[in-house]
Amino acid sequence: MGDIILKNQEIIIKLLLAVIVGGFTGYEREKSNQFAGFRTHILVSIGSCITSIIALDLFTKYSGISTMDPARLPAQVLSGIGFLGAGAILKNSNGIRGLTTAAGIWTTACIGIAIGYGQYVLGITAWILVMSTLYVLKNFDKVISKRSQTVLKATITCLDVTSTIFNTIKASEIAIKNFQIITKSDTIWEIVFLIEYDRRLILDELIIQLKNINHVINMEYVK
């Protein structure tokens, strides 16, 4: 009876640790306005922890009569997590978003598995490193991104100067340093922009968006 109580206590401790790990990791993602946030990471962590607990328990019970691999069930979980992480990745004119969140979901699952196996030092240490990466290195990443920005001259030929053009550029997190409107004829204008953008931005998709705007005839840019 005492062994069962101790076993149940250990299971509860593992699950609570999984909740804490997933919760804090997901909270950081929630603050970064990611779709996979607080609750998602908690569920991923708990689910992964459960699979490890079950796998370890089954291996302990049937190791004498079976060649069961205790890592098989968690391995299937990690494969499934890959699909969940793929859903967090978005591709738009701003570039590819959600890679950090997808990696965070996968890592949270790994930590949940480690806790489920009773590898507390491994799980907690890994979690501390994950949180350090998300919080501390986030500012470092911003410095790198700022240094990777480049300036180019873009010219848009249009039949009408509308705010849609400016709003589309700003929505892509591009900084308009300067612009000039040139009258080519009574019906055609040119807007010459000096813009600064992150090199990781997918510029071709932005150009397609701008060309699809009514009254825009063409867009060219020179680096």
PADREN-732773 format. One record per residue (C-alpha): residue number from 1; residue in one letter; x, y, z. Coordinates in nm, 2 decimals, padded with zeros to 4 digits, always signed. Example, Ala and Ser with C-alpha at 12.3 -4.5 7.8 and 13.67 -1.06 7.14 Angstrom:
2
+-----+--------+--------+--------+--------+
| num | residu |      x |      y |      z |
+-----+--------+--------+--------+--------+
|   1 |      a | +01.23 | -00.45 | +00.78 |
|   2 |      s | +01.37 | -00.11 | +00.71 |
+-----+--------+--------+--------+--------+
//
This chain:
223
+-----+--------+--------+--------+--------+
| num | residu |      x |      y |      z |
+-----+--------+--------+--------+--------+
|   1 |      m | +00.00 | +00.00 | +00.00 |
|   2 |      g | +00.28 | +00.24 | +00.09 |
|   3 |      d | +00.46 | +00.17 | -00.24 |
|   4 |      i | +00.14 | +00.25 | -00.43 |
|   5 |      i | +00.10 | +00.58 | -00.24 |
|   6 |      l | +00.47 | +00.68 | -00.31 |
|   7 |      k | +00.42 | +00.58 | -00.68 |
|   8 |      n | +00.11 | +00.80 | -00.71 |
|   9 |      q | +00.28 | +01.09 | -00.53 |
|  10 |      e | +00.57 | +01.07 | -00.78 |
|  11 |      i | +00.32 | +01.06 | -01.07 |
|  12 |      i | +00.15 | +01.38 | -00.94 |
|  13 |      i | +00.49 | +01.55 | -00.89 |
|  14 |      k | +00.59 | +01.47 | -01.25 |
|  15 |      l | +00.26 | +01.60 | -01.39 |
|  16 |      l | +00.28 | +01.92 | -01.18 |
|  17 |      l | +00.64 | +01.98 | -01.30 |
|  18 |      a | +00.52 | +01.93 | -01.66 |
|  19 |      v | +00.25 | +02.19 | -01.60 |
|  20 |      i | +00.50 | +02.44 | -01.46 |
|  21 |      v | +00.75 | +02.38 | -01.74 |
|  22 |      g | +00.49 | +02.40 | -02.02 |
|  23 |      g | +00.31 | +02.70 | -01.85 |
|  24 |      f | +00.61 | +02.92 | -01.82 |
|  25 |      t | +00.74 | +02.84 | -02.17 |
|  26 |      g | +00.39 | +02.90 | -02.32 |
|  27 |      y | +00.35 | +03.22 | -02.13 |
|  28 |      e | +00.66 | +03.36 | -02.30 |
|  29 |      r | +00.52 | +03.26 | -02.64 |
|  30 |      e | +00.18 | +03.41 | -02.54 |
|  31 |      k | +00.35 | +03.74 | -02.47 |
|  32 |      s | +00.51 | +03.73 | -02.81 |
|  33 |      n | +00.16 | +03.71 | -02.97 |
|  34 |      q | +00.21 | +03.35 | -03.10 |
|  35 |      f | -00.09 | +03.13 | -03.17 |
|  36 |      a | +00.06 | +02.83 | -02.98 |
|  37 |      g | +00.09 | +02.98 | -02.63 |
|  38 |      f | +00.01 | +02.92 | -02.27 |
|  39 |      r | -00.24 | +02.63 | -02.28 |
|  40 |      t | -00.09 | +02.47 | -02.58 |
|  41 |      h | +00.25 | +02.43 | -02.42 |
|  42 |      i | +00.10 | +02.30 | -02.10 |
|  43 |      l | -00.10 | +02.03 | -02.29 |
|  44 |      v | +00.20 | +01.93 | -02.49 |
|  45 |      s | +00.41 | +01.90 | -02.18 |
|  46 |      i | +00.15 | +01.70 | -01.99 |
|  47 |      g | +00.08 | +01.47 | -02.28 |
|  48 |      s | +00.45 | +01.39 | -02.33 |
|  49 |      c | +00.49 | +01.33 | -01.96 |
|  50 |      i | +00.20 | +01.09 | -01.96 |
|  51 |      t | +00.35 | +00.88 | -02.24 |
|  52 |      s | +00.68 | +00.85 | -02.06 |
|  53 |      i | +00.51 | +00.75 | -01.73 |
|  54 |      i | +00.30 | +00.48 | -01.92 |
|  55 |      a | +00.60 | +00.36 | -02.12 |
|  56 |      l | +00.82 | +00.33 | -01.81 |
|  57 |      d | +00.54 | +00.16 | -01.61 |
|  58 |      l | +00.47 | -00.10 | -01.89 |
|  59 |      f | +00.84 | -00.17 | -01.93 |
|  60 |      t | +00.88 | -00.23 | -01.55 |
|  61 |      k | +00.58 | -00.46 | -01.54 |
|  62 |      y | +00.66 | -00.67 | -01.85 |
|  63 |      s | +01.03 | -00.65 | -01.90 |
|  64 |      g | +01.07 | -01.01 | -01.78 |
|  65 |      i | +00.83 | -01.15 | -02.04 |
|  66 |      s | +00.86 | -00.90 | -02.32 |
|  67 |      t | +01.13 | -00.72 | -02.52 |
|  68 |      m | +00.93 | -00.40 | -02.51 |
|  69 |      d | +01.12 | -00.08 | -02.59 |
|  70 |      p | +01.03 | +00.20 | -02.33 |
|  71 |      a | +01.13 | +00.47 | -02.58 |
|  72 |      r | +00.89 | +00.36 | -02.85 |
|  73 |      l | +00.58 | +00.54 | -02.73 |
|  74 |      p | +00.75 | +00.87 | -02.66 |
|  75 |      a | +00.92 | +00.85 | -03.00 |
|  76 |      q | +00.57 | +00.84 | -03.16 |
|  77 |      v | +00.47 | +01.14 | -02.96 |
|  78 |      l | +00.77 | +01.34 | -03.09 |
|  79 |      s | +00.67 | +01.25 | -03.45 |
|  80 |      g | +00.32 | +01.38 | -03.38 |
|  81 |      i | +00.45 | +01.69 | -03.22 |
|  82 |      g | +00.62 | +01.77 | -03.55 |
|  83 |      f | +00.28 | +01.81 | -03.72 |
|  84 |      l | +00.17 | +02.04 | -03.44 |
|  85 |      g | +00.48 | +02.25 | -03.47 |
|  86 |      a | +00.43 | +02.28 | -03.85 |
|  87 |      g | +00.09 | +02.44 | -03.78 |
|  88 |      a | +00.26 | +02.71 | -03.59 |
|  89 |      i | +00.48 | +02.81 | -03.88 |
|  90 |      l | +00.35 | +03.09 | -04.11 |
|  91 |      k | +00.49 | +03.22 | -04.43 |
|  92 |      n | +00.39 | +03.57 | -04.54 |
|  93 |      s | +00.54 | +03.89 | -04.67 |
|  94 |      n | +00.72 | +03.94 | -04.34 |
|  95 |      g | +00.91 | +03.62 | -04.39 |
|  96 |      i | +00.87 | +03.29 | -04.21 |
|  97 |      r | +00.72 | +03.32 | -03.87 |
|  98 |      g | +00.67 | +03.07 | -03.59 |
|  99 |      l | +00.99 | +02.87 | -03.62 |
| 100 |      t | +01.09 | +02.95 | -03.26 |
| 101 |      t | +00.74 | +02.86 | -03.14 |
| 102 |      a | +00.76 | +02.53 | -03.33 |
| 103 |      a | +01.10 | +02.45 | -03.18 |
| 104 |      g | +00.97 | +02.55 | -02.84 |
| 105 |      i | +00.67 | +02.31 | -02.87 |
| 106 |      w | +00.90 | +02.02 | -02.97 |
| 107 |      t | +01.15 | +02.10 | -02.69 |
| 108 |      t | +00.87 | +02.13 | -02.44 |
| 109 |      a | +00.76 | +01.78 | -02.54 |
| 110 |      c | +01.11 | +01.65 | -02.49 |
| 111 |      i | +01.13 | +01.80 | -02.15 |
| 112 |      g | +00.79 | +01.65 | -02.06 |
| 113 |      i | +00.92 | +01.31 | -02.17 |
| 114 |      a | +01.23 | +01.35 | -01.96 |
| 115 |      i | +01.03 | +01.44 | -01.65 |
| 116 |      g | +00.80 | +01.15 | -01.71 |
| 117 |      y | +01.10 | +00.92 | -01.71 |
| 118 |      g | +01.21 | +01.07 | -01.38 |
| 119 |      q | +01.50 | +01.26 | -01.53 |
| 120 |      y | +01.44 | +01.56 | -01.31 |
| 121 |      v | +01.79 | +01.72 | -01.34 |
| 122 |      l | +01.79 | +01.68 | -01.72 |
| 123 |      g | +01.44 | +01.81 | -01.76 |
| 124 |      i | +01.47 | +02.11 | -01.52 |
| 125 |      t | +01.82 | +02.21 | -01.65 |
| 126 |      a | +01.69 | +02.19 | -02.01 |
| 127 |      w | +01.39 | +02.40 | -01.92 |
| 128 |      i | +01.61 | +02.67 | -01.76 |
| 129 |      l | +01.82 | +02.68 | -02.08 |
| 130 |      v | +01.51 | +02.70 | -02.29 |
| 131 |      m | +01.37 | +03.00 | -02.08 |
| 132 |      s | +01.72 | +03.16 | -02.10 |
| 133 |      t | +01.71 | +03.13 | -02.48 |
| 134 |      l | +01.36 | +03.27 | -02.51 |
| 135 |      y | +01.41 | +03.56 | -02.27 |
| 136 |      v | +01.78 | +03.65 | -02.26 |
| 137 |      l | +01.88 | +03.57 | -02.62 |
| 138 |      k | +01.56 | +03.73 | -02.75 |
| 139 |      n | +01.72 | +04.08 | -02.71 |
| 140 |      f | +02.05 | +03.95 | -02.86 |
| 141 |      d | +01.85 | +03.83 | -03.16 |
| 142 |      k | +01.70 | +04.18 | -03.20 |
| 143 |      v | +02.05 | +04.33 | -03.22 |
| 144 |      i | +02.15 | +04.08 | -03.48 |
| 145 |      s | +01.83 | +04.15 | -03.68 |
| 146 |      k | +01.90 | +04.52 | -03.66 |
| 147 |      r | +02.25 | +04.48 | -03.80 |
| 148 |      s | +02.12 | +04.26 | -04.08 |
| 149 |      q | +01.89 | +04.54 | -04.21 |
| 150 |      t | +01.96 | +04.68 | -04.55 |
| 151 |      v | +01.85 | +05.00 | -04.74 |
| 152 |      l | +01.71 | +05.01 | -05.09 |
| 153 |      k | +01.54 | +05.24 | -05.33 |
| 154 |      a | +01.20 | +05.14 | -05.46 |
| 155 |      t | +00.99 | +05.30 | -05.73 |
| 156 |      i | +00.62 | +05.24 | -05.77 |
| 157 |      t | +00.44 | +05.36 | -06.08 |
| 158 |      c | +00.07 | +05.41 | -06.02 |
| 159 |      l | -00.25 | +05.57 | -06.16 |
| 160 |      d | -00.34 | +05.71 | -05.82 |
| 161 |      v | -00.15 | +05.77 | -05.50 |
| 162 |      t | -00.34 | +05.58 | -05.23 |
| 163 |      s | -00.28 | +05.51 | -04.86 |
| 164 |      t | -00.31 | +05.14 | -04.94 |
| 165 |      i | +00.04 | +05.14 | -05.08 |
| 166 |      f | +00.19 | +05.30 | -04.77 |
| 167 |      n | -00.01 | +05.07 | -04.54 |
| 168 |      t | +00.10 | +04.76 | -04.72 |
| 169 |      i | +00.46 | +04.85 | -04.69 |
| 170 |      k | +00.43 | +04.94 | -04.32 |
| 171 |      a | +00.24 | +04.61 | -04.25 |
| 172 |      s | +00.54 | +04.42 | -04.37 |
| 173 |      e | +00.75 | +04.58 | -04.09 |
| 174 |      i | +00.95 | +04.79 | -04.34 |
| 175 |      a | +01.07 | +05.13 | -04.23 |
| 176 |      i | +01.01 | +05.41 | -04.48 |
| 177 |      k | +01.31 | +05.63 | -04.44 |
| 178 |      n | +01.20 | +05.88 | -04.71 |
| 179 |      f | +00.98 | +05.91 | -05.01 |
| 180 |      q | +00.91 | +06.14 | -05.30 |
| 181 |      i | +00.61 | +06.17 | -05.53 |
| 182 |      i | +00.69 | +06.25 | -05.89 |
| 183 |      t | +00.42 | +06.35 | -06.15 |
| 184 |      k | +00.49 | +06.17 | -06.48 |
| 185 |      s | +00.18 | +06.29 | -06.65 |
| 186 |      d | -00.18 | +06.39 | -06.57 |
| 187 |      t | -00.27 | +06.03 | -06.49 |
| 188 |      i | +00.06 | +05.86 | -06.39 |
| 189 |      w | +00.26 | +05.91 | -06.08 |
| 190 |      e | +00.58 | +05.76 | -05.94 |
| 191 |      i | +00.65 | +05.72 | -05.57 |
| 192 |      v | +01.02 | +05.68 | -05.49 |
| 193 |      f | +01.08 | +05.52 | -05.15 |
| 194 |      l | +01.40 | +05.49 | -04.95 |
| 195 |      i | +01.32 | +05.19 | -04.73 |
| 196 |      e | +01.50 | +04.98 | -04.47 |
| 197 |      y | +01.41 | +04.62 | -04.41 |
| 198 |      d | +01.53 | +04.30 | -04.25 |
| 199 |      r | +01.72 | +04.08 | -04.50 |
| 200 |      r | +01.52 | +03.78 | -04.38 |
| 201 |      l | +01.20 | +03.94 | -04.52 |
| 202 |      i | +01.06 | +03.78 | -04.83 |
| 203 |      l | +01.06 | +04.08 | -05.05 |
| 204 |      d | +00.92 | +03.91 | -05.36 |
| 205 |      e | +00.59 | +03.84 | -05.18 |
| 206 |      l | +00.56 | +04.20 | -05.08 |
| 207 |      i | +00.62 | +04.31 | -05.44 |
| 208 |      i | +00.34 | +04.08 | -05.55 |
| 209 |      q | +00.11 | +04.23 | -05.29 |
| 210 |      l | +00.19 | +04.58 | -05.41 |
| 211 |      k | +00.14 | +04.50 | -05.78 |
| 212 |      n | -00.20 | +04.36 | -05.69 |
| 213 |      i | -00.32 | +04.69 | -05.55 |
| 214 |      n | -00.56 | +04.88 | -05.77 |
| 215 |      h | -00.40 | +05.16 | -05.97 |
| 216 |      v | -00.04 | +05.02 | -05.93 |
| 217 |      i | +00.12 | +04.97 | -06.27 |
| 218 |      n | +00.46 | +04.85 | -06.17 |
| 219 |      m | +00.72 | +04.84 | -05.90 |
| 220 |      e | +01.10 | +04.83 | -05.93 |
| 221 |      y | +01.38 | +04.84 | -05.67 |
| 222 |      v | +01.75 | +04.88 | -05.66 |
| 223 |      k | +01.97 | +04.77 | -05.37 |
+-----+--------+--------+--------+--------+
//
